[in-house]
């Protein structure tokens, strides 16, 4: 297959932090091609026939694991799923031993979800397979940010210049971090909003040269005022441990930081409303909002498969973008 000259330079996808805007756009464009495939009666192309993808999911997941599995299968790769509770990690095997043993079976790509920040990079340094980070602790979740960017670009035409509010448990959110990198690099202004107990100090600096595109807000009203996109985050209780509570009650949280018919009115009338899932209905999002006409929550999930196909495609074919999937 001939390459178009647009190439994905990295061997792995460990995070958005290491990617430039051109690599993000390349994956978004490829995702659009694969989205069309998902609408056909026969949703399969032979591109990765004979390749093996291992989905090593050592932390809970419904959407992301299924999405990677479907993506691999639509590319005709053999997909194998390993989950935490049924694997030897529950017998005390270390992550590195598990990964080395799986890689001894010669997969081409390992997709890893793990509760420790840095787990994907650590595995990538020690094994000979392409590694995709499907969420590592509170660090990054690059394919989520790509599918979010894909959804936003589809609805708004372009990401540059948009006002995008990301609201909720910023402290524990790898989704917020990956989106902060992706959306600022693509030219958006990002407003981060959380109770002060869930807002990491100095988080703007993650955006590096783009930090002036980032603002922090302690009040939902100011974050949503004139926003084009509202992205709600789940309260991640599983990452809070036994430490002090971050807010008094769900009711109190929802009144000040939840998206409801009352609070959504602060955003632009045509703002799209997003959530990576799983939603705590009635806490981050009122059910009438989650199921309402401006919610794009399920479209995010549909685009997730297409984006993961794009990622597996470029990594599984060694980074070249074959001409039939060239520039969109
Ligand atoms: C997110 C995750 O796991 O980080 N979910 C997902 O992948 N769709 C967000 C979350 O769990 O709240």
Boltz pocket constraint, residues with backbone or C-beta under 6 A from the ligand:
constraints:
  - pocket:
      binder: B
      contacts: [[A, 60], [A, 63], [A, 64], [A, 134], [A, 135], [A, 137], [A, 141], [A, 144], [A, 174], [A, 175], [A, 233], [A, 234], [A, 236], [A, 276], [A, 277], [A, 278]]
      max_distance: 6.0
